[in-house]
């Protein structure tokens, strides 16, 4: 037993130190990305703070009624207990469509800010969003109990390549706008119908926390173009 403790203690300490390192470095990386996009130190601080707090805030947009097939077992006798007679019934439930403040609304607001401050990149933004939307729609897969699943690194890499290949500067603005809005439209919005029927009472766009795929796509895409 003592031998096993000697082995496990350093491993636990290493994982704890790595966790602390991530907690320190990740805010610095995200703040650095906001600075690359042209935000001041104070704006960067509030953007990070609001993204963190907003990750737990889902704003309902509308709700829909969904009919689900529910399997039931009829137990009328001892024989039915051993060999239950199964039947299906249709039950109605209501699914609420929501949008996450930190994972979707704030990235969209940042995108609008970048578009307003770099209007000469309008066709690059539109082309990038169309390409990203198409790719994200093809990659997205609805997963019951999870929502939309998509490879984590492909969207930011594609957004960065779009920004590098399309003429125009700053490339970071193109990468962020194309990446964020492409994921929102292609992965989330265009797949709403496919996710509504997964017995989820709340479907949140960008609602997997602050570091949702939408948020991360924008951050990593900017880093790759820097």
C-alpha positions, 0 to 999 in steps of 0.5 A: 500500500505504501509503495502505491502511495509513493507512485500516485502522490507525484502523479496527483501533484503533477496533474494538479500543477498542470491544472493550475498552469492551465488556469493561469495561462488560458486567461492570458492566451484569451486576453492576448487574442482579444488584444490582437483583434484590436481591443484595449486592455480594459475592453479585453478584461471585460470581454473575458469577464463577461464571457466567463459569467455569460457561459452559465446564462442561456437566453430562451428564444422560443419553444416548440412542441415535440412528440416522442415515442415512449416504450412502456411495459404492461405488468398485469400478472406474474407472467407479464412480470417475467415476459412483459408486454411492451407497447409504444405511446406518443407523448408530447413535450416542449423543447426550448431553444436558447442562446448562450450569452458567453458562448454565442452572443458575445462572439457575435458582438465581437464579430459585429465590432470587427466588421464595423471597424474593417468594412473593407473586408466585407467580401472576405467575411462573406466568403469565409462565412459561406465556406465555414458554414458549408464545412461545419454543416457537413461535419456536425453530427447530432448526439443524443444527450450531448447536442451537436458534435464536431471535430474540435480542431478542424473548424479553427484550422479551416478558418485560419487557412481561409484568412491566410489564403484570402487577400486582405488584412488584418487576417485575424479579423477574417479568421475570427468572423468566418470561424465564429459565424460559420460554426454558429450557422453551419453547426448549430442553427442549420441543425436545430431540426435534427436536435429538437427530436433528441428528447432535450428540454433545452437546446442552447446555441453555444451552451456548452460553457465558455469554452464551447466550440464557437468560442474556441474556434474564434480564439484558436483561429486567431492564434493560428493566423498570428 
